[in-house]
Structure formats: structure tokens, C-alpha cells
Amino acid sequence: MHFSKITAGLKPMSNKPIGIFDSGLGGLTVLREIHRMMPGEDLVYFGDSRRAPYGTKSKETIIRFAFQDIRFLLEKDVRAVVIACNTVSSNALAEIIEEFDIPLIEVLTPGSEAGAKASANGRIGVIGTQATIGSNAYPEKIKKIRADAEVFQKSCPLFVPLVEEGKDLWNHRITELIAARYLSAFNGTDIDVLILGCTHYPLLYNVIQKTAGRGVRLIDSAQSVAARLGTLDGVGPHGTGEKGNISIYTSDSPEKFKPLCSEILGIDDVSVAQVDIEKY
Ligand code: DGL
């Protein structure tokens, strides 16, 4: 099917919200930072919980899902889209740029820059979904920023389901055992930085830090993403001084999604509505 290039509508930029999407809860770690740095902005979030995880899907499916997610956000008349998903950023960015004419921010470049800068010895670890690690996008990006870097990667496929399952598991012994097994891949590599190359992983921060050890600095790209968004031409803060609205949408049941959104954002009353994403 062919869709003509989709643009960001005609309303004045300043009245429009910022759109953010991910496969599920993970992108809320990015939304949280954007809301902290730009509290006056209206934000619209879409989490595709029904079809998560994205990280085990083919490139073709990831592209199709990402296009549908962005079409939904454009229907909400957003002024920019934040791809709060490393899997989409690493597998579908070129296709998204080709298809949509709207300011975009992805998470891979800010994370790579922060990791390259934070490492003293240039030995950098990256963890992410199978699709992100398989794309090799992080090593390629990091080496462009820092030619002397040596990058070590490991996919951690069980982390996303553990996060989506609910907060009881975020600090659980089971998660520690799984993390120990995954992170043993970095034994002997002498990394001093570990990039959390999936927006779900900051929700497992404590377990990952404990397992990686104190000598390894974890990089969560959310802050760099929010900072970059603020400086983007025509996109940066327009807030009127009032607190911005946060509207959250999910493709699955809001009953399960809503308490987890509240937990992540630290806001008691969040509005969460369901969307039939296959329509888009
Ligand atoms: N949180 C996303 C990422 O940053 C997607 C994880 C998934 O759905 O597999 O990669």
C-alpha cells in the first residue's frame, strides 16, 4: 500500500503537543524526562503494549508498526515525534524519515554521544533488544563519534517482558539472576560505561547497576533526548507557565497500563485510553 508523505498539519506549532511512542512502558522513561525539563508542554504518548515486544520482530514488522504509531500521533496533531524506542530508532529510522515530514528525535544518537563522552578508557558496553543489537547501529554510531572506542554488545530479550509484567519484578531476585547471566558477557572486557540501549531498561536500573558493579557507569539516554528536543528548531519549549497535559494511549487494556504509568511518572491520576492501532 502506498501512503503519500504525511506532514504535521497547519495549526500554529506552539499550540501543538509533542508526540512520543514506544512498544509499551519503556518510552515513559523518556516522557518523564521531557516532562521534567519542559513541564509546560502538552505530551501525547502511545505505548503499543498489545504488540510488544518489538525487539523480537523482523525489520519489516518494526517499520510497519512504527508507521502506524506515528500516523496515530499525527492524528493527535503533534508538532514533533520522539521515537522513544531503540528498536525502532535502529531498524526503521531511514524509512520513517522518507515517509513522514515532521521533526523527529530518535534515542540512539543521544545515547551514543553520552556513552562515548562518559567513557574514560573507550571500552563501551551496550545492551538492547535482539533487533537493536542485531542492527549493529550502536557500534557504528559510537565509532563515528569516537574512533578509538571499542564496543561490546549483548542482547537481553527477557528484560522487556519482565518490565511489562509489572513492578513486582523490577527489583526481584529472578531479574537479578537473569541480569547476572546476560551481563556475564562483559566479563573480561573492562568496560567502564554500559549504555542502556532500550528505554525499558532504566526501570531495571538498580538491578543492572548492582550486577554491572560500581566501576561501570550506566547511561540512560532519556536526559540527552529531552535536552536535544528542547533545542530543536521550532519544537523547543512553548509552555505558557501552566503545567502541560499528559495524554496516554495504549493498544491493550488501560486497566493494566494505567497503574504502571502512574508508578513510572509519579503522578496519581493519569488518563489512559485504548486505541485500535491496526486502523492506522
Ligand atoms: N523500549 C524499546 C526499545 O527501546 C522496545 C523494546 C521492545 O519492545 O522489545 O528498544
Residues whose N, C-alpha, C, O or C-beta is under 5 A from the ligand:
A	BS01	DGL	D22 S23 G26 A52 P53 Y54 G55 T56 A84 C85 N86 T87 T129 V160 G197 C198 T199 H200
